[in-house]
Amino acid sequence: MDINTALPLVIRKPRVHGGLARGLHEAAKAIEQHNAHLCVLADDFDQPDYVKLVKAPCADQNVKVPRAPSAKTLGEWAGVSKISFLIY
């Protein structure tokens, strides 16, 4: 099983139980509060400042940062139409 097959399965459970943070504001808040276990970024997210804003605290707290193939795919996994990263 590759990562693109496993990630939707991993994201499904916290999405159903309300433990999924979507978007930059919710993601940054979850990381700062030490509630993040995984942060998924989209490969086609083209704003390097925001990527740094998410990756730096993730590195400090040993939160894994896998990549989704596209923002559209990540949004489908998260249950929204357009999103660039999410935390659970």
Solvent accessible surface area in square Angstrom, and as a share of the most:
residue,aa,sasa,rsa
1,M,175,0.78
2,D,83,0.43
3,I,94,0.48
4,N,66,0.34
5,T,70,0.40
6,A,29,0.22
7,L,7,0.04
8,P,32,0.20
9,L,85,0.43
10,V,61,0.35
11,I,0,0.00
12,R,128,0.47
13,K,142,0.60
14,P,19,0.12
15,R,87,0.32
16,V,103,0.59
17,H,139,0.62
18,G,68,0.65
19,G,45,0.43
20,L,15,0.07
21,A,14,0.11
22,R,77,0.28
23,G,22,0.22
24,L,50,0.25
25,H,143,0.64
26,E,83,0.37
27,A,0,0.00
28,A,26,0.20
29,K,104,0.44
30,A,14,0.11
31,I,0,0.00
32,E,123,0.55
33,Q,99,0.44
34,H,137,0.61
35,N,86,0.44
36,A,12,0.10
37,H,137,0.61
38,L,22,0.11
39,C,0,0.00
40,V,0,0.00
41,L,0,0.00
42,A,0,0.00
43,D,81,0.42
44,D,82,0.42
45,F,37,0.15
46,D,118,0.61
47,Q,83,0.37
48,P,89,0.56
49,D,109,0.57
50,Y,91,0.35
51,V,22,0.12
52,K,138,0.58
53,L,90,0.45
54,V,1,0.00
55,K,81,0.34
56,A,58,0.45
57,P,36,0.23
58,C,0,0.00
59,A,74,0.57
60,D,119,0.61
61,Q,56,0.25
62,N,134,0.69
63,V,14,0.08
64,K,145,0.61
65,V,43,0.25
66,P,19,0.12
67,R,75,0.27
68,A,0,0.00
69,P,61,0.38
70,S,29,0.18
71,A,20,0.15
72,K,141,0.60
73,T,35,0.20
74,L,0,0.00
75,G,0,0.00
76,E,106,0.47
77,W,33,0.12
78,A,0,0.00
79,G,51,0.49
80,V,54,0.31
81,S,100,0.65
82,K,180,0.76
83,I,15,0.07
84,S,23,0.15
85,F,4,0.02
86,L,0,0.00
87,I,1,0.01
88,Y,56,0.21
